[in-house]
Amino acid sequence: MQQSSNDATLNITPLSQIRLAKLSVFNWGSFHGLHTANIDVEGTLITGDNGSGKSTLIDGLMALLMPAGRATFNVAAAQNDKSDRSLISYMRGSFGSAHDGINTKVKSKRDKGVITGLSAEYLSDDGQK
């Protein structure tokens, strides 16, 4: 079969991809100081004991990806579509509460003036950041 000059030519070239390469948290949730998770281009499994920080890392990424005030944290553990975690509770490192018989106070690793940092680094197929 002969191709006519009116036939459209398809030039199919694969599109380059941009992938998450590194996630860093500073004073975020239970993590004190700077902690960085390197993400392999072939995939990374995040695993660990209960309370080891798996959801905390994912929630840090969600805080970066979602518009301000729109991130829903720890969705898997949320009861009745309401999470017990917020941006402020992650910044303060809240981890429970104490009840003295009259009042209940949230226990936190950090109080009042808090500096928190979140960073996600992405790489394209050609290695550009």
C-alpha positions as a LaTeX table, in Angstrom:
\begin{tabular}{lrrr}
\hline
Residue & $x$ (\AA) & $y$ (\AA) & $z$ (\AA) \\
\hline
Met1 & 0.00 & 0.00 & 0.00 \\
Gln2 & 1.29 & 3.38 & $-0.97$ \\
Gln3 & 1.08 & 6.37 & 1.35 \\
Ser4 & $-0.34$ & 9.56 & $-0.04$ \\
Ser5 & 0.96 & 12.99 & 0.83 \\
Asn6 & $-2.32$ & 13.72 & 2.64 \\
Asp7 & $-1.72$ & 11.04 & 5.28 \\
Ala8 & $-0.80$ & 12.42 & 8.69 \\
Thr9 & 2.56 & 11.28 & 9.96 \\
Leu10 & 2.69 & 10.27 & 13.57 \\
Asn11 & 5.79 & 11.23 & 15.42 \\
Ile12 & 5.43 & 9.37 & 18.69 \\
Thr13 & 8.14 & 10.24 & 21.14 \\
Pro14 & 7.92 & 9.33 & 24.79 \\
Leu15 & 7.28 & 12.26 & 27.07 \\
Ser16 & 9.84 & 12.78 & 29.76 \\
Gln17 & 8.72 & 12.19 & 33.32 \\
Ile18 & 9.29 & 14.12 & 36.49 \\
Arg19 & 9.57 & 12.00 & 39.61 \\
Leu20 & 9.83 & 12.64 & 43.31 \\
Ala21 & 13.48 & 12.08 & 44.28 \\
Lys22 & 13.75 & 13.35 & 47.84 \\
Leu23 & 11.43 & 14.36 & 50.67 \\
Ser24 & 12.84 & 16.32 & 53.61 \\
Val25 & 11.12 & 17.32 & 56.84 \\
Phe26 & 12.43 & 19.61 & 59.55 \\
Asn27 & 10.68 & 19.65 & 62.94 \\
Trp28 & 7.62 & 17.99 & 61.42 \\
Gly29 & 5.46 & 15.76 & 63.62 \\
Ser30 & 7.58 & 13.34 & 65.61 \\
Phe31 & 10.69 & 14.14 & 63.55 \\
His32 & 13.04 & 16.52 & 65.38 \\
Gly33 & 15.62 & 18.27 & 63.24 \\
Leu34 & 16.21 & 17.46 & 59.58 \\
His35 & 15.26 & 14.04 & 58.17 \\
Thr36 & 15.46 & 13.14 & 54.48 \\
Ala37 & 13.95 & 10.21 & 52.59 \\
Asn38 & 15.59 & 9.47 & 49.24 \\
Ile39 & 13.09 & 8.10 & 46.74 \\
Asp40 & 14.37 & 5.62 & 44.14 \\
Val41 & 13.22 & 6.20 & 40.56 \\
Glu42 & 12.16 & 2.55 & 40.37 \\
Gly43 & 9.95 & 2.96 & 43.45 \\
Thr44 & 10.28 & 3.10 & 47.21 \\
Leu45 & 8.40 & 1.16 & 49.86 \\
Ile46 & 7.74 & 3.05 & 53.08 \\
Thr47 & 7.42 & 0.53 & 55.87 \\
Gly48 & 7.86 & 0.45 & 59.63 \\
Asp49 & 6.28 & $-0.19$ & 63.00 \\
Asn50 & 3.19 & 1.65 & 64.19 \\
Gly51 & 4.16 & 5.16 & 65.21 \\
Ser52 & 7.45 & 5.14 & 63.28 \\
Gly53 & 6.51 & 8.10 & 61.05 \\
Lys54 & 5.25 & 6.59 & 57.78 \\
Ser55 & 2.04 & 8.65 & 57.71 \\
Thr56 & 3.94 & 11.68 & 59.01 \\
Leu57 & 6.20 & 11.64 & 55.92 \\
Ile58 & 3.27 & 11.19 & 53.54 \\
Asp59 & 1.35 & 13.98 & 55.28 \\
Gly60 & 4.37 & 16.25 & 54.84 \\
Leu61 & 4.22 & 15.60 & 51.10 \\
Met62 & 0.46 & 16.22 & 51.12 \\
Ala63 & 1.01 & 19.55 & 52.88 \\
Leu64 & 3.30 & 20.56 & 50.01 \\
Leu65 & 1.03 & 19.33 & 47.21 \\
Met66 & $-2.32$ & 20.67 & 48.40 \\
Pro67 & $-3.40$ & 24.32 & 48.50 \\
Ala68 & $-3.03$ & 26.00 & 51.90 \\
Gly69 & $-5.61$ & 24.72 & 54.35 \\
Arg70 & $-6.88$ & 21.96 & 52.02 \\
Ala71 & $-4.66$ & 19.04 & 53.03 \\
Thr72 & $-6.37$ & 16.21 & 54.91 \\
Phe73 & $-3.86$ & 14.48 & 57.15 \\
Asn74 & $-3.62$ & 10.80 & 58.12 \\
Val75 & $-6.65$ & 9.89 & 56.04 \\
Ala76 & $-6.26$ & 6.14 & 56.63 \\
Ala77 & $-6.69$ & 6.52 & 60.39 \\
Ala78 & $-9.33$ & 9.28 & 60.31 \\
Gln79 & $-12.58$ & 8.41 & 62.04 \\
Asn80 & $-15.89$ & 9.73 & 60.71 \\
Asp81 & $-14.04$ & 11.60 & 57.95 \\
Lys82 & $-12.30$ & 13.77 & 60.56 \\
Ser83 & $-8.57$ & 13.61 & 61.22 \\
Asp84 & $-7.06$ & 14.38 & 64.61 \\
Arg85 & $-4.06$ & 15.95 & 62.87 \\
Ser86 & $-3.61$ & 19.45 & 61.53 \\
Leu87 & $-0.84$ & 21.63 & 60.16 \\
Ile88 & $-0.36$ & 23.16 & 63.63 \\
Ser89 & $-0.28$ & 19.77 & 65.39 \\
Tyr90 & 2.43 & 18.58 & 62.97 \\
Met91 & 4.44 & 21.76 & 63.46 \\
Arg92 & 4.26 & 21.41 & 67.24 \\
Gly93 & 4.89 & 17.67 & 67.20 \\
Ser94 & 1.67 & 16.85 & 69.07 \\
Phe95 & 1.55 & 13.23 & 70.16 \\
Gly96 & $-1.19$ & 12.78 & 72.73 \\
Ser97 & $-2.92$ & 14.41 & 75.64 \\
Ala98 & $-2.70$ & 14.54 & 79.42 \\
His99 & $-5.73$ & 14.84 & 81.68 \\
Asp100 & $-5.31$ & 16.12 & 85.23 \\
Gly101 & $-8.89$ & 15.44 & 86.32 \\
Ile102 & $-10.10$ & 18.89 & 85.29 \\
Asn103 & $-8.31$ & 19.92 & 82.12 \\
Thr104 & $-6.95$ & 18.08 & 79.13 \\
Lys105 & $-3.72$ & 19.37 & 77.63 \\
Val106 & $-2.23$ & 18.29 & 74.32 \\
Lys107 & 1.32 & 16.97 & 74.71 \\
Ser108 & 3.75 & 18.39 & 72.16 \\
Lys109 & 7.45 & 18.16 & 71.43 \\
Arg110 & 7.57 & 21.85 & 70.45 \\
Asp111 & 5.58 & 24.79 & 71.82 \\
Lys112 & 4.91 & 28.36 & 70.80 \\
Gly113 & 7.60 & 29.67 & 68.41 \\
Val114 & 8.15 & 26.82 & 65.97 \\
Ile115 & 10.23 & 26.59 & 62.81 \\
Thr116 & 9.15 & 23.80 & 60.50 \\
Gly117 & 10.36 & 23.03 & 57.00 \\
Leu118 & 9.15 & 20.73 & 54.24 \\
Ser119 & 10.90 & 20.14 & 50.94 \\
Ala120 & 10.24 & 17.88 & 47.96 \\
Glu121 & 12.84 & 17.55 & 45.22 \\
Tyr122 & 11.83 & 16.29 & 41.82 \\
Leu123 & 14.07 & 15.05 & 38.99 \\
Ser124 & 13.28 & 14.83 & 35.31 \\
Asp125 & 14.45 & 11.91 & 33.20 \\
Asp126 & 17.43 & 13.96 & 32.04 \\
Gly127 & 18.55 & 14.58 & 35.63 \\
Gln128 & 17.43 & 18.20 & 35.92 \\
Lys129 & 16.12 & 19.27 & 39.33 \\
\hline
\end{tabular}
